[in-house]
Amino acid sequence: MTTHTSKRRFTVSEYHCMGRAGVFDPGERVELIEGDVFGMTPSGSRHAAGVNRLTQLLTERIGPDAIVSVQNPLQLDRHSEPQPDLAVLKPRADFYAEAHPGPQDVLLVIEVADTSLEHDQARKLPLYARAGVPEVWLVDLAAQRVLVHRNPDPSGYAQVDALSGAATLAAQTLPQLQLNVAELFA
């Protein structure tokens, strides 16, 4: 006898239906990655502080030139809707009320990694690259460095730079956004 097992990938639409139907506990943080629903690690105080610090720095430096979206969905394709820690989006008058932003709306994604570094590198970064997100900063809290990913293609990011200390972070899509790496870990 042969046993056949198959795995079912969910679409973003099905994922939203599950949420409305109460499949997930209220307040449960989940995201859809390549058709699989992943529980998100609870934010520790160090992670939350990193996100808060970045949120303040970004909103101060970018101003009205973009929307800083904090831990909100980003629909990358039919099977993926991650919730990056921060996404800097092209400005829109409705602030994306009609639909979640897609990769064409993204100027920069920032993931803050305290305990999620491996998950972010193995699952989320390839997803962002395949979707064409132009630039991703992975803030590694433990190593106090930022891994800057640029030039996406289907196999990943062609350029990855590790910056730390007094190095300057400058977003390619937002010339006015320049940060000293040390500011992120103050």
C-alpha positions in Angstrom: 0.0 0.0 0.0 1.3 3.4 -0.9 0.6 6.4 1.3 0.3 9.7 -0.4 0.7 12.9 1.5 0.4 16.3 0.0 0.8 19.8 1.3 -1.7 22.4 0.6 -0.6 26.0 0.0 -3.0 28.7 1.0 -3.6 31.8 -1.1 -3.7 35.3 0.4 -7.5 35.3 -0.1 -7.9 32.0 1.8 -5.7 33.3 4.5 -7.9 36.4 4.9 -11.0 34.2 5.0 -9.4 32.1 7.8 -8.7 35.3 9.8 -12.3 36.5 9.4 -13.7 33.0 10.3 -11.7 33.1 13.6 -9.3 30.3 12.7 -6.6 32.3 14.5 -6.8 33.3 18.1 -7.5 37.0 18.6 -4.2 38.8 18.9 -2.3 35.9 17.5 0.4 37.2 15.2 0.8 35.1 12.0 2.0 35.8 8.5 1.6 33.9 5.2 4.9 32.9 3.6 4.8 30.9 0.4 1.4 29.5 1.2 2.3 28.4 4.8 1.0 30.2 7.9 3.8 30.9 10.3 3.3 32.1 13.9 5.4 35.1 14.6 7.8 35.2 17.6 6.5 37.4 20.3 8.4 40.7 20.4 10.9 41.0 23.2 11.7 44.4 24.7 14.9 44.7 22.8 13.2 44.0 19.5 10.3 46.3 20.3 12.8 49.1 21.2 14.7 48.6 17.9 11.4 48.9 15.9 10.4 52.0 17.9 13.8 53.6 17.5 13.7 53.0 13.7 10.2 54.2 13.4 11.1 57.5 15.0 14.2 58.0 13.0 12.5 57.1 9.7 9.5 59.4 10.2 11.8 62.3 11.3 14.2 61.9 8.3 11.7 61.0 5.6 8.8 63.3 6.5 5.9 63.3 4.0 8.0 61.8 1.2 6.9 58.3 2.1 4.7 56.3 4.4 6.4 54.4 7.2 4.3 51.2 7.8 5.0 49.4 11.0 4.4 45.6 11.3 1.7 45.7 8.7 0.9 43.3 5.8 2.7 43.5 2.5 1.2 41.3 -0.2 4.1 40.1 -2.3 2.2 37.6 -4.5 -0.7 35.1 -4.5 0.8 33.0 -1.7 2.8 35.5 0.5 1.8 38.3 2.8 4.6 38.8 5.3 4.5 41.5 8.0 7.9 43.2 7.9 8.9 45.2 11.0 9.0 48.3 8.8 8.1 49.0 5.2 8.8 52.4 3.7 6.1 52.9 1.0 5.4 55.3 -1.8 3.0 57.9 -0.6 -0.6 57.4 -1.5 -3.5 59.7 -0.5 -5.6 56.8 0.9 -2.6 55.4 2.9 -3.4 52.0 1.3 -6.9 51.8 2.6 -8.2 50.0 -0.6 -5.7 47.2 -0.5 -2.4 46.2 1.2 0.6 47.5 -0.6 2.5 45.2 -3.0 6.1 45.0 -4.0 5.6 47.9 -6.6 4.7 50.2 -3.7 7.8 49.4 -1.6 10.9 51.7 -1.3 12.6 49.9 1.5 11.8 47.0 3.9 13.5 46.7 7.3 13.5 43.6 9.4 14.7 43.8 13.0 16.2 40.5 14.1 16.7 39.6 17.8 15.8 35.9 17.8 14.5 35.7 14.2 17.7 36.2 12.2 17.8 32.7 10.7 14.1 32.9 9.7 14.5 36.3 8.2 17.5 35.2 6.1 16.2 31.8 5.1 12.6 32.6 4.4 11.8 36.3 4.1 14.8 37.7 2.3 14.5 35.3 -0.7 10.8 36.1 -0.8 11.5 39.8 -0.9 14.1 39.4 -3.6 11.8 37.2 -5.9 9.1 39.9 -5.5 11.5 42.6 -6.6 11.7 44.6 -3.3 14.5 47.0 -4.2 16.2 47.2 -0.9 16.0 45.3 2.5 17.9 46.2 5.7 18.3 43.4 8.1 19.1 44.9 11.5 21.0 42.3 13.5 20.6 43.4 17.2 22.9 40.7 18.6 25.9 41.7 16.3 24.9 45.4 16.2 25.2 45.5 12.4 22.9 46.1 9.5 23.0 43.8 6.5 22.0 45.9 3.5 20.5 43.8 0.6 20.2 45.4 -2.9 19.8 44.4 -6.5 17.1 41.7 -6.3 16.7 38.9 -8.7 14.9 35.5 -8.5 17.9 33.9 -6.8 18.3 36.5 -4.1 20.0 39.8 -3.6 23.1 40.4 -5.8 24.6 42.9 -3.4 24.9 42.4 0.4 26.9 44.8 2.6 27.4 44.4 6.3 27.6 47.8 8.0 28.4 48.6 11.7 29.8 51.3 14.0 30.1 54.7 12.4 29.1 53.5 8.9 26.3 55.5 7.2 23.2 53.8 6.0 21.8 55.5 2.9 18.7 54.1 1.1 19.0 54.1 -2.7 15.4 54.8 -3.2 15.3 57.6 -0.6 18.3 59.9 -0.9 17.2 62.0 2.0 17.3 58.9 4.3 20.8 58.7 5.9 21.4 57.1 9.3 24.5 56.3 11.2 24.4 52.6 12.1 25.3 53.4 15.7 22.1 55.4 16.0 20.1 52.2 15.7 21.8 50.7 18.8 22.0 53.7 21.1 
